[in-house]
Amino acid sequence: MPTNIPFSKKNITDKDLKIVNKILKSGWLTHGKYTEQFENTFSKFSNSKFALTVSSCTAGLHLICLAIGLKKGDEVLVPNLTHTATAHAATYTGAKVRFVDINLYDGNLSVKDLLKKINSKTKAIIVVHLTGISSELDKIIEICKKKKIFLIEDCAHALGTEYKSKHVGNFGIAGSFSFYPTKQITTGEGGMVITNNKSIFKKIKILKAFGIDKEIKQRKIPGLYNVKELGYNYRMTDFQSALGLEQLKRYNKELSLRKKNAILYCKYLKNIKNLKFNNYIDTCSYFIFPIFLKKKYRDRVIKIFKKKKIGFSIHYAKIIDEMKYYKKGLTRNKNSKIYANENISLPVHSDIKENNILHISKLIREALNEN
Ligand SMILES: Cc1ncc(COP(=O)(O)O)c(C=O)c1O
């Protein structure tokens, strides 16, 4: 019987460590060639014109919000069921976030509710491709064009997600990816911004490095540069970039195994009473495999998973406008609440084998009193 099934994959190989070691010993830990290579390879992988490493997806989202000029008095629409980072990124600029309900059960922004929440102050919408399922981009793009609103893509879960044969992150002004340890590839902390807009690319490049106007190699005299705006230090180190680059090179294989695992979950979880899950979606990058159960069943499954050491998570257990910082008590996002109360994230990464999936599925079936 399999035990100790981890929630996320340990992606790092001995070859990756060798490269990291070499960089650490070189003394050139940041601004190096691996960062450039990682950015170039990522831009090829996502088919975007520009890619920029950042210290986290949150930093990337913040930079995008700054680059489009968000400020106090503006409003930004975000889904109510997401990581708090989505809302924070816009809030850092002084703009106000308003929460939009999601669809049951793909977890993405509800277009119907979006239309209700747009007003003359709305400057941007941040979509989240939750769990790796792409949002309804066609409809959202049409709304953005009509109302002259920026579309930002939070792609934290969506490395490898496509919409109409195009990688997500390419549909709005820019998109930001996360390389946090549970994500499809990891650099510890870290992220990547992609955009097809040259002036946004240039702005973000400067803003992510203190607002300094010249890169190290452009400076005639070391230390001689100018600062024209208030930038941040949101850079990624070169050894993190090397880690990300090596994982990205083998990501297509990882992605196809994730998809195979998702197909197996769909097979083994079929016809369990009181259990819901989305049908297999081939364009999804399967950050995790979400299932949905009413509270009493979810409590039961969680208890068993803990006892049997099955790695799992919940994305997310509480909606954003119920968090103390944001608490408004004004929105009634029914679907977001249902999703938060019912979801469990199952591991779907390539270290999970068919017997693990069968085991997890059997435990769920037993927990729901089915054999
Ligand atoms: C939807 C979403 N957006 C943003 C983030 C923030 O990513 P990071 O930890 O790289 O800043 C996360 C983190 O997991 C996330 O799940």
The ligand as an SDF file (V2000), in Angstrom:
LIG
                    3D

 16 16  0  0  0  0  0  0  0  0999 V2000
   -3.3390   32.5080   -7.8670 C   0  0  0  0  0  0  0  0  0  0  0  0
   -2.0520   32.9670   -7.2560 C   0  0  0  0  0  0  0  0  0  0  0  0
   -1.5940   34.1890   -7.5440 N   0  0  0  0  0  0  0  0  0  0  0  0
   -0.4460   34.6510   -7.0440 C   0  0  0  0  0  0  0  0  0  0  0  0
    0.3180   33.8850   -6.1920 C   0  0  0  0  0  0  0  0  0  0  0  0
    1.5770   34.4340   -5.6390 C   0  0  0  0  0  0  0  0  0  0  0  0
    2.6810   33.7560   -6.1350 O   0  0  0  0  0  0  0  0  0  0  0  0
    4.1100   33.9800   -5.4860 P   0  0  0  0  0  0  0  0  0  0  0  0
    4.1580   33.1590   -4.2460 O   0  0  0  0  0  0  0  0  0  0  0  0
    5.0830   33.5000   -6.5300 O   0  0  0  0  0  0  0  0  0  0  0  0
    4.2400   35.4320   -5.2220 O   0  0  0  0  0  0  0  0  0  0  0  0
   -0.0950   32.6040   -5.8610 C   0  0  0  0  0  0  0  0  0  0  0  0
    0.7150   31.8070   -4.9490 C   0  0  0  0  0  0  0  0  0  0  0  0
    0.6460   30.6360   -4.8170 O   0  0  0  0  0  0  0  0  0  0  0  0
   -1.3140   32.1240   -6.4010 C   0  0  0  0  0  0  0  0  0  0  0  0
   -1.7570   30.9020   -6.1060 O   0  0  0  0  0  0  0  0  0  0  0  0
  1  2  1  0
  2  3  1  0
  2 15  2  0
  3  4  2  0
  4  5  1  0
  5  6  1  0
  5 12  2  0
  6  7  1  0
  7  8  1  0
  8  9  2  0
  8 10  1  0
  8 11  1  0
 12 13  1  0
 12 15  1  0
 13 14  2  0
 15 16  1  0
M  END
$$$$
